[in-house]
């Protein structure tokens, strides 16, 4: 099969012919329909992503069809009402399955976890070997190419908005920094939250064109670059994570507010009693749980959100990375085999 692999930090991606994996035990082979291109993939190439084992086939936003099943996977697949040929999206937090975090349904926090595109081969390929059926979420009528970004771009902001729910009371003021793929999902989740219609939401962006999109998705206020925020935010969602945006997030945060660190822009935040507002909270976000991904898929099936996908051939993965680095991608590039 064709796979796009990274052998050393900083190298170009290599399209290669590799053996098609054969499932055994609880493993399930997925015929990949599409794999989203995420900024985390760029961090893997640059050597700034922690816990990466090279060489590796990149890609963690994967959807496709069940293609082959290990002998011990048959029964759990039947229990989940899944069978050969069914479209699924792949949950990327592959935990050990037996630690405290995994037993609590939070496999993405497992210290022994091994995730596709980071420690094991991912979805920049024609086929993906998934270790257990519990990592598969059925898509029903959704197009798996369109659904691939739900595995991260859709899931991570859902987790962030859920984490912020105690702060999202009627009348709360919210600042969303960055309206890339994750920010677009995040803004829609905010508007459909319990207090969504009563939130005051501002979006800060570097690109003027995205402020028009912000208004379409429900933002009350669009701010370009360093334009001052007219109020202090009860919640700040930083979908960029650079030094500049983190400094601005602290400046714009209200006392007892919540700052959510979501973007992976290699920024650093100095935390101290004289650095952040009084009794402010800071939380990181990493993906979400498989049950949360199932809820994201349910919302997508009910057409409760919109997102844009640009399809590119799998063999053009290097060009997809170039375009993402250059800021030429408005939604999500999805690499399509074949």
Phi and psi in degrees as GROMACS dihedral restraints (atoms count N, CA, C in turn):
[ dihedral_restraints ]
;  ai    aj    ak    al  type     phi  dphi    fc
    3     4     5     6     1   -86.3    20    10
    4     5     6     7     1   132.8    20    10
    6     7     8     9     1  -138.9    20    10
    7     8     9    10     1   147.8    20    10
    9    10    11    12     1  -107.7    20    10
   10    11    12    13     1   117.7    20    10
   12    13    14    15     1  -124.0    20    10
   13    14    15    16     1   154.8    20    10
   15    16    17    18     1  -114.5    20    10
   16    17    18    19     1   125.3    20    10
   18    19    20    21     1   -99.5    20    10
   19    20    21    22     1   -34.1    20    10
   21    22    23    24     1  -145.0    20    10
   22    23    24    25     1   150.9    20    10
   24    25    26    27     1   -56.9    20    10
   25    26    27    28     1   133.0    20    10
   27    28    29    30     1    85.7    20    10
   28    29    30    31     1    -8.1    20    10
   30    31    32    33     1   -78.1    20    10
   31    32    33    34     1   163.3    20    10
   33    34    35    36     1   -70.1    20    10
   34    35    36    37     1   152.3    20    10
   36    37    38    39     1   -69.6    20    10
   37    38    39    40     1   143.9    20    10
   39    40    41    42     1  -115.3    20    10
   40    41    42    43     1   113.7    20    10
   42    43    44    45     1   -71.9    20    10
   43    44    45    46     1   125.8    20    10
   45    46    47    48     1  -137.9    20    10
   46    47    48    49     1   154.2    20    10
   48    49    50    51     1   -89.3    20    10
   49    50    51    52     1   122.1    20    10
   51    52    53    54     1  -130.0    20    10
   52    53    54    55     1   161.7    20    10
   54    55    56    57     1   -62.5    20    10
   55    56    57    58     1   137.9    20    10
   57    58    59    60     1   -69.5    20    10
   58    59    60    61     1   126.7    20    10
   60    61    62    63     1   -69.9    20    10
   61    62    63    64     1   145.3    20    10
   63    64    65    66     1  -110.7    20    10
   64    65    66    67     1   125.4    20    10
   66    67    68    69     1   -75.6    20    10
   67    68    69    70     1   147.1    20    10
   69    70    71    72     1  -143.0    20    10
   70    71    72    73     1   164.6    20    10
   72    73    74    75     1    58.6    20    10
   73    74    75    76     1  -124.8    20    10
   75    76    77    78     1   -90.9    20    10
   76    77    78    79     1     5.3    20    10
   78    79    80    81     1   -73.4    20    10
   79    80    81    82     1   149.9    20    10
   81    82    83    84     1  -129.3    20    10
   82    83    84    85     1   130.5    20    10
   84    85    86    87     1   -93.7    20    10
   85    86    87    88     1   130.9    20    10
   87    88    89    90     1  -107.7    20    10
   88    89    90    91     1   129.0    20    10
   90    91    92    93     1   -82.0    20    10
   91    92    93    94     1   114.1    20    10
   93    94    95    96     1   -72.3    20    10
   94    95    96    97     1   126.9    20    10
   96    97    98    99     1   -88.4    20    10
   97    98    99   100     1   -39.4    20    10
   99   100   101   102     1  -167.6    20    10
  100   101   102   103     1   155.0    20    10
  102   103   104   105     1  -135.7    20    10
  103   104   105   106     1   122.7    20    10
  105   106   107   108     1   -68.8    20    10
  106   107   108   109     1   147.7    20    10
  108   109   110   111     1   -99.7    20    10
  109   110   111   112     1   114.4    20    10
  111   112   113   114     1  -110.7    20    10
  112   113   114   115     1   154.3    20    10
  114   115   116   117     1   -62.1    20    10
  115   116   117   118     1   -26.5    20    10
  117   118   119   120     1   -60.1    20    10
  118   119   120   121     1   -31.2    20    10
  120   121   122   123     1   -62.8    20    10
  121   122   123   124     1   -36.9    20    10
  123   124   125   126     1   -65.9    20    10
  124   125   126   127     1   -36.8    20    10
  126   127   128   129     1   -65.5    20    10
  127   128   129   130     1   -34.5    20    10
  129   130   131   132     1   -62.0    20    10
  130   131   132   133     1   -46.3    20    10
  132   133   134   135     1   -62.3    20    10
  133   134   135   136     1   -39.7    20    10
  135   136   137   138     1   -79.5    20    10
  136   137   138   139     1   -12.0    20    10
  138   139   140   141     1    82.4    20    10
  139   140   141   142     1    15.1    20    10
  141   142   143   144     1  -101.4    20    10
  142   143   144   145     1    -2.9    20    10
  144   145   146   147     1   -88.1    20    10
  145   146   147   148     1   124.9    20    10
  147   148   149   150     1   -70.2    20    10
  148   149   150   151     1   156.0    20    10
  150   151   152   153     1    55.1    20    10
  151   152   153   154     1    57.1    20    10
  153   154   155   156     1  -113.5    20    10
  154   155   156   157     1   137.2    20    10
  156   157   158   159     1  -115.6    20    10
  157   158   159   160     1   113.5    20    10
  159   160   161   162     1  -101.6    20    10
  160   161   162   163     1   151.8    20    10
  162   163   164   165     1   -73.7    20    10
  163   164   165   166     1   156.6    20    10
  165   166   167   168     1  -151.3    20    10
  166   167   168   169     1   147.8    20    10
  168   169   170   171     1   -82.8    20    10
  169   170   171   172     1   121.9    20    10
  171   172   173   174     1   -72.9    20    10
  172   173   174   175     1   172.3    20    10
  174   175   176   177     1   107.7    20    10
  175   176   177   178     1   119.7    20    10
  177   178   179   180     1  -127.6    20    10
  178   179   180   181     1    -1.2    20    10
  180   181   182   183     1  -104.3    20    10
  181   182   183   184     1    87.4    20    10
  183   184   185   186     1  -121.9    20    10
  184   185   186   187     1   136.8    20    10
  186   187   188   189     1  -140.5    20    10
  187   188   189   190     1   153.4    20    10
  189   190   191   192     1   178.7    20    10
  190   191   192   193     1  -149.6    20    10
  192   193   194   195     1  -125.0    20    10
  193   194   195   196     1   141.4    20    10
  195   196   197   198     1   -61.7    20    10
  196   197   198   199     1   127.7    20    10
  198   199   200   201     1  -120.0    20    10
  199   200   201   202     1   -34.7    20    10
  201   202   203   204     1  -156.0    20    10
  202   203   204   205     1   151.2    20    10
  204   205   206   207     1  -133.7    20    10
  205   206   207   208     1   132.8    20    10
  207   208   209   210     1   -69.7    20    10
  208   209   210   211     1   157.9    20    10
  210   211   212   213     1   -59.2    20    10
  211   212   213   214     1   -36.1    20    10
  213   214   215   216     1   -86.0    20    10
  214   215   216   217     1    -1.4    20    10
  216   217   218   219     1   -93.7    20    10
  217   218   219   220     1   -11.1    20    10
  219   220   221   222     1   -62.8    20    10
  220   221   222   223     1   -50.0    20    10
  222   223   224   225     1   -64.6    20    10
  223   224   225   226     1   -48.8    20    10
  225   226   227   228     1   -63.3    20    10
  226   227   228   229     1   -30.4    20    10
  228   229   230   231     1   -66.4    20    10
  229   230   231   232     1   -41.8    20    10
  231   232   233   234     1   -63.3    20    10
  232   233   234   235     1   -40.4    20    10
  234   235   236   237     1   -61.4    20    10
  235   236   237   238     1   -36.5    20    10
  237   238   239   240     1   -83.3    20    10
  238   239   240   241     1     3.0    20    10
  240   241   242   243     1    59.8    20    10
  241   242   243   244     1    41.6    20    10
  243   244   245   246     1  -117.4    20    10
  244   245   246   247     1   150.1    20    10
  246   247   248   249     1  -150.1    20    10
  247   248   249   250     1   175.0    20    10
  249   250   251   252     1   -51.3    20    10
  250   251   252   253     1   135.3    20    10
  252   253   254   255     1    89.6    20    10
  253   254   255   256     1   -10.9    20    10
  255   256   257   258     1   -69.9    20    10
  256   257   258   259     1   139.9    20    10
  258   259   260   261     1   -78.0    20    10
  259   260   261   262     1   137.0    20    10
  261   262   263   264     1  -142.5    20    10
  262   263   264   265     1   156.7    20    10
  264   265   266   267     1  -108.7    20    10
  265   266   267   268     1   144.1    20    10
  267   268   269   270     1   -97.8    20    10
  268   269   270   271     1   123.3    20    10
  270   271   272   273     1   -76.2    20    10
  271   272   273   274     1   129.1    20    10
  273   274   275   276     1   -91.3    20    10
  274   275   276   277     1    -6.0    20    10
  276   277   278   279     1   -86.9    20    10
  277   278   279   280     1    78.7    20    10
  279   280   281   282     1   -84.6    20    10
  280   281   282   283     1    91.0    20    10
  282   283   284   285     1   -83.1    20    10
  283   284   285   286     1   177.8    20    10
  285   286   287   288     1   -72.2    20    10
  286   287   288   289     1   -23.5    20    10
  288   289   290   291     1    88.6    20    10
  289   290   291   292     1    -5.7    20    10
  291   292   293   294     1  -128.8    20    10
  292   293   294   295     1    -9.5    20    10
  294   295   296   297     1   -80.9    20    10
  295   296   297   298     1   174.9    20    10
  297   298   299   300     1   -59.3    20    10
  298   299   300   301     1   -43.7    20    10
  300   301   302   303     1   -64.1    20    10
  301   302   303   304     1   -45.1    20    10
  303   304   305   306     1   -64.4    20    10
  304   305   306   307     1   -42.6    20    10
  306   307   308   309     1   -67.0    20    10
  307   308   309   310     1   -22.8    20    10
  309   310   311   312     1   -86.3    20    10
  310   311   312   313     1     2.4    20    10
  312   313   314   315     1    83.5    20    10
  313   314   315   316     1    16.7    20    10
  315   316   317   318     1  -116.5    20    10
  316   317   318   319     1    56.6    20    10
  318   319   320   321     1   -62.0    20    10
  319   320   321   322     1   -27.1    20    10
  321   322   323   324     1   -64.6    20    10
  322   323   324   325     1   -13.6    20    10
  324   325   326   327     1  -100.9    20    10
  325   326   327   328     1     3.9    20    10
  327   328   329   330     1   -62.9    20    10
  328   329   330   331     1   128.8    20    10
  330   331   332   333     1   -69.4    20    10
  331   332   333   334     1   -21.6    20    10
  333   334   335   336     1  -102.3    20    10
  334   335   336   337     1     9.9    20    10
  336   337   338   339     1   -64.9    20    10
  337   338   339   340     1   149.6    20    10
  339   340   341   342     1  -134.3    20    10
  340   341   342   343     1   116.9    20    10
  342   343   344   345     1  -111.2    20    10
  343   344   345   346     1   148.7    20    10
  345   346   347   348     1   -64.0    20    10
  346   347   348   349     1   137.5    20    10
  348   349   350   351     1    86.8    20    10
  349   350   351   352     1    -5.9    20    10
  351   352   353   354     1  -123.9    20    10
  352   353   354   355     1   -63.1    20    10
  354   355   356   357     1  -105.1    20    10
  355   356   357   358     1   -20.4    20    10
  357   358   359   360     1  -134.4    20    10
  358   359   360   361     1   165.2    20    10
  360   361   362   363     1   -63.2    20    10
  361   362   363   364     1   137.4    20    10
  363   364   365   366     1  -108.8    20    10
  364   365   366   367     1  -152.0    20    10
  366   367   368   369     1   -96.2    20    10
  367   368   369   370     1     6.2    20    10
  369   370   371   372     1   -77.1    20    10
  370   371   372   373     1    62.6    20    10
  372   373   374   375     1  -162.3    20    10
  373   374   375   376     1   170.8    20    10
  375   376   377   378     1   -80.0    20    10
  376   377   378   379     1   -25.2    20    10
  378   379   380   381     1  -138.8    20    10
  379   380   381   382     1   150.6    20    10
  381   382   383   384     1  -131.9    20    10
  382   383   384   385     1   133.4    20    10
  384   385   386   387     1   -96.1    20    10
  385   386   387   388     1   116.4    20    10
  387   388   389   390     1  -101.4    20    10
  388   389   390   391     1   132.8    20    10
  390   391   392   393     1   -70.4    20    10
  391   392   393   394     1   -22.4    20    10
  393   394   395   396     1  -157.0    20    10
  394   395   396   397     1   145.5    20    10
  396   397   398   399     1   -61.0    20    10
  397   398   399   400     1   -20.8    20    10
  399   400   401   402     1   -66.6    20    10
  400   401   402   403     1   -11.7    20    10
  402   403   404   405     1   -92.8    20    10
  403   404   405   406     1    10.1    20    10
  405   406   407   408     1  -112.9    20    10
  406   407   408   409     1   133.4    20    10
  408   409   410   411     1  -117.9    20    10
  409   410   411   412     1   122.3    20    10
  411   412   413   414     1   -66.0    20    10
  412   413   414   415     1   142.1    20    10
  414   415   416   417     1   -99.3    20    10
  415   416   417   418     1   -16.1    20    10
  417   418   419   420     1    59.0    20    10
  418   419   420   421     1  -128.1    20    10
  420   421   422   423     1   -80.7    20    10
  421   422   423   424     1    -4.0    20    10
  423   424   425   426     1   -67.2    20    10
  424   425   426   427     1   141.5    20    10
  426   427   428   429     1   -68.7    20    10
  427   428   429   430     1   120.2    20    10
  429   430   431   432     1   -63.6    20    10
  430   431   432   433     1   -26.8    20    10
  432   433   434   435     1   -66.0    20    10
  433   434   435   436     1   -47.2    20    10
  435   436   437   438     1   -65.5    20    10
  436   437   438   439     1   -30.9    20    10
  438   439   440   441     1   -83.8    20    10
  439   440   441   442     1   -13.8    20    10
  441   442   443   444     1   -52.8    20    10
  442   443   444   445     1   -43.1    20    10
  444   445   446   447     1   -64.7    20    10
  445   446   447   448     1   -15.5    20    10
  447   448   449   450     1   -61.3    20    10
  448   449   450   451     1   -26.3    20    10
  450   451   452   453     1   -64.4    20    10
  451   452   453   454     1   -22.1    20    10
  453   454   455   456     1  -139.4    20    10
  454   455   456   457     1   -59.7    20    10
  456   457   458   459     1   -59.0    20    10
  457   458   459   460     1   -32.1    20    10
  459   460   461   462     1   -84.9    20    10
  460   461   462   463     1   -37.5    20    10
  462   463   464   465     1   -76.2    20    10
  463   464   465   466     1   -46.8    20    10
  465   466   467   468     1   -60.4    20    10
  466   467   468   469     1   -47.9    20    10
  468   469   470   471     1   -67.3    20    10
  469   470   471   472     1   -28.0    20    10
  471   472   473   474     1   -62.1    20    10
  472   473   474   475     1   -44.4    20    10
  474   475   476   477     1   -60.7    20    10
  475   476   477   478     1   -42.2    20    10
  477   478   479   480     1   -64.0    20    10
  478   479   480   481     1   -44.6    20    10
  480   481   482   483     1   -66.2    20    10
  481   482   483   484     1   -38.4    20    10
  483   484   485   486     1   -64.5    20    10
  484   485   486   487     1   -40.0    20    10
  486   487   488   489     1   -61.5    20    10
  487   488   489   490     1   -34.4    20    10
  489   490   491   492     1   -84.9    20    10
  490   491   492   493     1    -1.5    20    10
  492   493   494   495     1   -54.4    20    10
  493   494   495   496     1   -35.9    20    10
  495   496   497   498     1   -63.6    20    10
  496   497   498   499     1   -22.8    20    10
  498   499   500   501     1   -90.6    20    10
  499   500   501   502     1   -15.6    20    10
  501   502   503   504     1   -90.1    20    10
  502   503   504   505     1    63.4    20    10
  504   505   506   507     1   -90.0    20    10
  505   506   507   508     1   160.6    20    10
  507   508   509   510     1   -53.1    20    10
  508   509   510   511     1   130.1    20    10
  510   511   512   513     1    90.1    20    10
  511   512   513   514     1    -5.0    20    10
  513   514   515   516     1   -64.9    20    10
  514   515   516   517     1   148.0    20    10
  516   517   518   519     1  -106.8    20    10
  517   518   519   520     1   130.5    20    10
  519   520   521   522     1  -128.0    20    10
  520   521   522   523     1   135.4    20    10
  522   523   524   525     1  -114.9    20    10
  523   524   525   526     1   128.1    20    10
  525   526   527   528     1  -113.7    20    10
  526   527   528   529     1   119.9    20    10
  528   529   530   531     1  -103.7    20    10
  529   530   531   532     1   112.3    20    10
  531   532   533   534     1    97.0    20    10
  532   533   534   535     1   124.9    20    10
  534   535   536   537     1  -121.4    20    10
  535   536   537   538     1    47.7    20    10
  537   538   539   540     1   -77.3    20    10
  538   539   540   541     1  -156.9    20    10
  540   541   542   543     1   -58.8    20    10
  541   542   543   544     1   -46.1    20    10
  543   544   545   546     1   -68.2    20    10
  544   545   546   547     1   -41.7    20    10
  546   547   548   549     1   -63.7    20    10
  547   548   549   550     1   -34.9    20    10
  549   550   551   552     1   -65.3    20    10
  550   551   552   553     1   -43.1    20    10
  552   553   554   555     1   -62.8    20    10
  553   554   555   556     1   -45.0    20    10
  555   556   557   558     1   -58.9    20    10
  556   557   558   559     1   -42.7    20    10
  558   559   560   561     1   -62.7    20    10
  559   560   561   562     1   -40.0    20    10
  561   562   563   564     1   -69.3    20    10
  562   563   564   565     1   -37.4    20    10
  564   565   566   567     1   -64.2    20    10
  565   566   567   568     1   -38.2    20    10
  567   568   569   570     1   -62.0    20    10
  568   569   570   571     1   -45.0    20    10
  570   571   572   573     1   -68.3    20    10
  571   572   573   574     1   -24.7    20    10
  573   574   575   576     1  -101.0    20    10
  574   575   576   577     1     8.6    20    10
  576   577   578   579     1   -74.5    20    10
  577   578   579   580     1   173.4    20    10
  579   580   581   582     1   -55.5    20    10
  580   581   582   583     1   -41.0    20    10
  582   583   584   585     1  -103.0    20    10
  583   584   585   586     1    16.1    20    10
  585   586   587   588     1   -51.6    20    10
  586   587   588   589     1   -44.8    20    10
  588   589   590   591     1   -70.2    20    10
  589   590   591   592     1   -15.9    20    10
  591   592   593   594     1  -108.0    20    10
  592   593   594   595     1     8.1    20    10
  594   595   596   597     1   -85.0    20    10
  595   596   597   598     1   148.2    20    10
  597   598   599   600     1  -104.7    20    10
  598   599   600   601     1   113.7    20    10
  600   601   602   603     1  -116.8    20    10
  601   602   603   604     1   127.6    20    10
  603   604   605   606     1  -114.1    20    10
  604   605   606   607     1   147.0    20    10
  606   607   608   609     1  -122.4    20    10
  607   608   609   610     1   130.3    20    10
  609   610   611   612     1  -109.1    20    10
  610   611   612   613     1   128.5    20    10
  612   613   614   615     1  -140.8    20    10
  613   614   615   616     1   153.1    20    10
  615   616   617   618     1   -84.6    20    10
  616   617   618   619     1   -28.6    20    10
  618   619   620   621     1   -97.7    20    10
  619   620   621   622     1   119.0    20    10
  621   622   623   624     1   -57.4    20    10
  622   623   624   625     1   -36.2    20    10
  624   625   626   627     1   -62.3    20    10
  625   626   627   628     1   -27.5    20    10
  627   628   629   630     1   -76.5    20    10
  628   629   630   631     1   -17.8    20    10
  630   631   632   633     1   -68.8    20    10
  631   632   633   634     1   -31.8    20    10
  633   634   635   636     1   -65.5    20    10
  634   635   636   637     1   -41.7    20    10
  636   637   638   639     1   -63.8    20    10
  637   638   639   640     1   -39.0    20    10
  639   640   641   642     1   -57.1    20    10
  640   641   642   643     1   -42.7    20    10
  642   643   644   645     1   -64.9    20    10
  643   644   645   646     1   -39.7    20    10
  645   646   647   648     1   -62.7    20    10
  646   647   648   649     1   -34.0    20    10
  648   649   650   651     1   -88.1    20    10
  649   650   651   652     1    -0.4    20    10
  651   652   653   654     1   115.0    20    10
  652   653   654   655     1     8.0    20    10
  654   655   656   657     1   -71.9    20    10
  655   656   657   658     1   142.6    20    10
  657   658   659   660     1   -85.6    20    10
  658   659   660   661     1   -26.7    20    10
  660   661   662   663     1  -145.3    20    10
  661   662   663   664     1   133.6    20    10
  663   664   665   666     1  -114.2    20    10
  664   665   666   667     1   129.8    20    10
  666   667   668   669     1  -120.8    20    10
  667   668   669   670     1   133.5    20    10
  669   670   671   672     1   -99.9    20    10
  670   671   672   673     1   123.8    20    10
  672   673   674   675     1    53.3    20    10
  673   674   675   676     1  -114.5    20    10
  675   676   677   678     1  -100.0    20    10
  676   677   678   679     1    20.3    20    10
  678   679   680   681     1   -57.4    20    10
  679   680   681   682     1   135.6    20    10
  681   682   683   684     1   -67.5    20    10
  682   683   684   685     1   142.1    20    10
  684   685   686   687     1   -83.5    20    10
  685   686   687   688     1   129.6    20    10
  687   688   689   690     1   -76.2    20    10
  688   689   690   691     1    -2.4    20    10
  690   691   692   693     1  -149.5    20    10
  691   692   693   694     1   170.1    20    10
  693   694   695   696     1   -93.2    20    10
  694   695   696   697     1   140.3    20    10
  696   697   698   699     1   -89.7    20    10
  697   698   699   700     1   136.1    20    10
  699   700   701   702     1   -72.0    20    10
  700   701   702   703     1   -31.5    20    10
  702   703   704   705     1  -138.1    20    10
  703   704   705   706     1   134.4    20    10
  705   706   707   708     1  -120.4    20    10
  706   707   708   709     1   123.4    20    10
  708   709   710   711     1  -101.9    20    10
  709   710   711   712     1   111.0    20    10
  711   712   713   714     1   -98.0    20    10
  712   713   714   715     1   102.4    20    10
  714   715   716   717     1   -91.4    20    10
  715   716   717   718     1     8.4    20    10
  717   718   719   720     1  -109.3    20    10
  718   719   720   721     1   -60.1    20    10
  720   721   722   723     1    82.4    20    10
  721   722   723   724     1    26.9    20    10
  723   724   725   726     1   -90.3    20    10
  724   725   726   727     1   168.9    20    10
  726   727   728   729     1   -56.6    20    10
  727   728   729   730     1   -42.1    20    10
  729   730   731   732     1   -64.5    20    10
  730   731   732   733     1   -47.3    20    10
  732   733   734   735     1   -71.0    20    10
  733   734   735   736     1   -33.7    20    10
  735   736   737   738     1   -67.9    20    10
  736   737   738   739     1   -40.4    20    10
  738   739   740   741     1   -62.5    20    10
  739   740   741   742     1   -42.9    20    10
  741   742   743   744     1   -66.6    20    10
  742   743   744   745     1   -36.1    20    10
  744   745   746   747     1   -62.9    20    10
  745   746   747   748     1   -41.9    20    10
  747   748   749   750     1   -65.2    20    10
  748   749   750   751     1   -39.4    20    10
  750   751   752   753     1   -64.3    20    10
  751   752   753   754     1   -36.1    20    10
  753   754   755   756     1   -90.1    20    10
  754   755   756   757     1    -5.4    20    10
  756   757   758   759     1   -82.5    20    10
  757   758   759   760     1   138.0    20    10
  759   760   761   762     1   -83.5    20    10
  760   761   762   763     1   157.9    20    10
  762   763   764   765     1   -54.3    20    10
  763   764   765   766     1   141.1    20    10
  765   766   767   768     1    64.1    20    10
  766   767   768   769     1    16.5    20    10
  768   769   770   771     1   -83.2    20    10
  769   770   771   772     1   174.7    20    10
  771   772   773   774     1  -122.8    20    10
  772   773   774   775     1   126.8    20    10
  774   775   776   777     1  -109.1    20    10
  775   776   777   778     1   121.3    20    10
  777   778   779   780     1  -106.0    20    10
  778   779   780   781     1   121.3    20    10
  780   781   782   783     1   -93.9    20    10
  781   782   783   784     1   108.9    20    10
  783   784   785   786     1  -118.8    20    10
  784   785   786   787     1   -48.0    20    10
  786   787   788   789     1   -68.4    20    10
  787   788   789   790     1   151.8    20    10
  789   790   791   792     1  -114.0    20    10
  790   791   792   793     1    60.0    20    10
  792   793   794   795     1   -89.6    20    10
  793   794   795   796     1    17.6    20    10
  795   796   797   798     1    64.6    20    10
  796   797   798   799     1    18.0    20    10
  798   799   800   801     1   -77.1    20    10
  799   800   801   802     1   164.5    20    10
  801   802   803   804     1  -127.0    20    10
  802   803   804   805     1   136.8    20    10
  804   805   806   807     1  -116.0    20    10
  805   806   807   808     1   120.0    20    10
  807   808   809   810     1   -83.0    20    10
  808   809   810   811     1   121.5    20    10
  810   811   812   813     1  -110.1    20    10
  811   812   813   814     1   126.5    20    10
  813   814   815   816     1  -166.9    20    10
  814   815   816   817     1   165.1    20    10
  816   817   818   819     1   -62.6    20    10
  817   818   819   820     1   -24.1    20    10
  819   820   821   822     1  -102.7    20    10
  820   821   822   823     1     7.7    20    10
  822   823   824   825     1  -106.5    20    10
  823   824   825   826     1   -27.4    20    10
  825   826   827   828     1  -122.4    20    10
  826   827   828   829     1   158.7    20    10
  828   829   830   831     1   -59.5    20    10
  829   830   831   832     1   160.1    20    10
  831   832   833   834     1   -55.3    20    10
  832   833   834   835     1   125.6    20    10
  834   835   836   837     1    55.0    20    10
  835   836   837   838     1    29.1    20    10
  837   838   839   840     1   -74.5    20    10
  838   839   840   841     1   156.9    20    10
  840   841   842   843     1  -114.8    20    10
  841   842   843   844     1   142.5    20    10
  843   844   845   846     1  -126.9    20    10
  844   845   846   847     1   130.1    20    10
  846   847   848   849     1  -137.5    20    10
  847   848   849   850     1   137.7    20    10
  849   850   851   852     1   -89.5    20    10
  850   851   852   853     1   161.3    20    10
  852   853   854   855     1  -132.9    20    10
  853   854   855   856     1   132.1    20    10
  855   856   857   858     1  -133.3    20    10
  856   857   858   859     1   106.0    20    10
  858   859   860   861     1    54.2    20    10
  859   860   861   862     1  -129.4    20    10
  861   862   863   864     1  -177.4    20    10
  862   863   864   865     1  -177.3    20    10
  864   865   866   867     1   -88.5    20    10
  865   866   867   868     1   162.2    20    10
  867   868   869   870     1   -63.8    20    10
  868   869   870   871     1   -34.2    20    10
  870   871   872   873     1   -64.7    20    10
  871   872   873   874     1   -33.3    20    10
  873   874   875   876     1   -70.2    20    10
  874   875   876   877     1   -37.5    20    10
  876   877   878   879     1   -62.7    20    10
  877   878   879   880     1   -38.9    20    10
  879   880   881   882     1   -61.5    20    10
  880   881   882   883     1   -37.4    20    10
  882   883   884   885     1   -69.3    20    10
  883   884   885   886     1   -38.8    20    10
  885   886   887   888     1   -59.3    20    10
  886   887   888   889     1   -43.6    20    10
  888   889   890   891     1   -63.8    20    10
  889   890   891   892     1   -41.8    20    10
  891   892   893   894     1   -59.1    20    10
  892   893   894   895     1   -42.1    20    10
  894   895   896   897     1   -64.7    20    10
  895   896   897   898     1   -39.6    20    10
  897   898   899   900     1   -64.4    20    10
  898   899   900   901     1   -38.6    20    10
  900   901   902   903     1   -66.9    20    10
  901   902   903   904     1   -29.2    20    10
  903   904   905   906     1   -87.3    20    10
  904   905   906   907     1     5.0    20    10
  906   907   908   909     1    59.0    20    10
  907   908   909   910     1    38.7    20    10
  909   910   911   912     1   -89.4    20    10
  910   911   912   913     1     3.6    20    10
  912   913   914   915     1  -153.4    20    10
  913   914   915   916     1   162.1    20    10
  915   916   917   918     1  -127.4    20    10
  916   917   918   919     1   149.4    20    10
  918   919   920   921     1  -156.0    20    10
  919   920   921   922     1   160.1    20    10
  921   922   923   924     1  -116.3    20    10
  922   923   924   925     1   139.9    20    10
  924   925   926   927     1  -126.1    20    10
  925   926   927   928     1   134.6    20    10
  927   928   929   930     1  -114.4    20    10
  928   929   930   931     1   120.1    20    10
  930   931   932   933     1   -85.9    20    10
  931   932   933   934     1   135.7    20    10
  933   934   935   936     1  -135.7    20    10
  934   935   936   937     1   149.1    20    10
  936   937   938   939     1   -62.6    20    10
  937   938   939   940     1   143.6    20    10
  939   940   941   942     1   -52.9    20    10
  940   941   942   943     1   -39.0    20    10
  942   943   944   945     1   -65.0    20    10
  943   944   945   946     1   -15.5    20    10
  945   946   947   948     1   -96.6    20    10
  946   947   948   949     1    25.2    20    10
  948   949   950   951     1   -58.7    20    10
  949   950   951   952     1   -37.8    20    10
  951   952   953   954     1   -62.9    20    10
  952   953   954   955     1   -41.1    20    10
  954   955   956   957     1   -67.2    20    10
  955   956   957   958     1   -36.8    20    10
  957   958   959   960     1   -61.2    20    10
  958   959   960   961     1   -40.6    20    10
  960   961   962   963     1   -64.9    20    10
  961   962   963   964     1   -40.9    20    10
  963   964   965   966     1   -60.7    20    10
  964   965   966   967     1   -44.7    20    10
  966   967   968   969     1   -66.2    20    10
  967   968   969   970     1   -38.2    20    10
  969   970   971   972     1   -65.1    20    10
  970   971   972   973     1   -41.8    20    10
  972   973   974   975     1   -63.4    20    10
  973   974   975   976     1   -35.4    20    10
  975   976   977   978     1   -81.3    20    10
  976   977   978   979     1    -1.8    20    10
  978   979   980   981     1    73.2    20    10
  979   980   981   982     1    29.0    20    10
  981   982   983   984     1   -97.9    20    10
  982   983   984   985     1    11.9    20    10
  984   985   986   987     1  -116.2    20    10
  985   986   987   988     1   122.4    20    10
  987   988   989   990     1   -87.8    20    10
  988   989   990   991     1   -37.8    20    10
  990   991   992   993     1  -114.8    20    10
  991   992   993   994     1  -110.4    20    10
  993   994   995   996     1  -134.9    20    10
  994   995   996   997     1   128.4    20    10
  996   997   998   999     1   -78.5    20    10
  997   998   999  1000     1   133.1    20    10
  999  1000  1001  1002     1  -119.8    20    10
 1000  1001  1002  1003     1   122.6    20    10
 1002  1003  1004  1005     1   -82.1    20    10
 1003  1004  1005  1006     1   129.3    20    10
 1005  1006  1007  1008     1  -117.7    20    10
 1006  1007  1008  1009     1   121.3    20    10
 1008  1009  1010  1011     1   -68.9    20    10
 1009  1010  1011  1012     1   158.1    20    10
